[in-house]
Amino acid sequence: MEQYIEFSQEVTTAKQQGKPIVALESTIISHGMPYPQNVKMAKTVEDIIRKEGAIPATIAIIDGKIKIGLEEDELELLASSSEVIKVSRRDLAETIATNRIGATTVASTMICAELAGIQFFVTGGIGGVHQGVEHTMDISADLEELAQTNVTVICSGAKSILDLPKTMEYLETKGVPVIGYQTAELPAFFTRESGIKLNSTAADVHSIANICHTKNTLKLSGGIVVANPVPTEHALDKDYINNIISQAVKQAEEQGVTGKDSTPFLLKYIVEQTNGKSLETNIKLVENNAFVGAQIAVAFNKL
């Protein structure tokens, strides 16, 4: 495995010293935001994690290696290059074998984090069941990964462009715990409300850390979703954003955009229609997830 995994110096030191480490995906950098906002966001999120006492490990595929933690030049390459492939489970081996530059999705970041011995992973929102699934069978690989890979994902729920009730049904069928952090309702990415009640809630990070520890002790396979709502001051109005999302989905259908191209297309359309408000919300919710995720990792490390 050493021939395929390369740790940054910071992550190597953290592992040697037994410090808590938090994984970060890289698709949000290469395909989720424009340059240079993506670089600024990535650095800010890493700094938030450090400030809370954990070490960030942004993950990507470069030069035939799974990079666990990126140096500044690698981050810049990932953010500015037009040659970056969006890498999920199906693409991982091929991208490594062909020495191409790859940005990891939620699914592939989970795989790489588990290989690297990292249990906690911060992102914006997970993928899920797409609208119109009865015609397209478009279901994100993120859900299947959560069913089998032992990584806790701190996010603002599933992306609101998805069919959220069906996404929750899928996760329930696969036995994936979805724990609301200080909320009894599934957050819907850009908004704090979805109308979907959660079975599990946690009032503090210590409770979540204890659940993760107990799950490990019981040797239960699969991941955990920690659903952390976007801060109130940065949330978008539910009706306003849902109307724009409906327009975006219609545009994608008319243009025949499907598969792994659909999420970048939809998010780009939403950014344009909200005059950048959705991008600002996206950045703020990722920062907040990093803040909470780092605290969970620190609390878990003490156990």
Secondary structure, 3 states (H helix, E strand, C coil): CCCCEEECHHHHHHHHHCCCEEEECCHHHHCCCCCCHHHHHHHHHHHHHHHCCCEEEEEEEECCEEEECCCHHHHHHHHHCCCCEEECHHHHHHHHHCCCCEEECHHHHHHHHHHCCCCEEECCCECCEECCHHHHCCECHHHHHHHHCCCEEEECCECCCECHHHHHHHHHHCCCCEEEECCCECCECCECCCCCECCEEECCHHHHHHHHHHHHHCCCCCCEEEECCCCHHHCCCHHHHHHHHHHHHHHHHHHCCCHHHHHHHHHHHHHHHCCCHHHHHHHHHHHHHHHHHHHHHHHHHHC
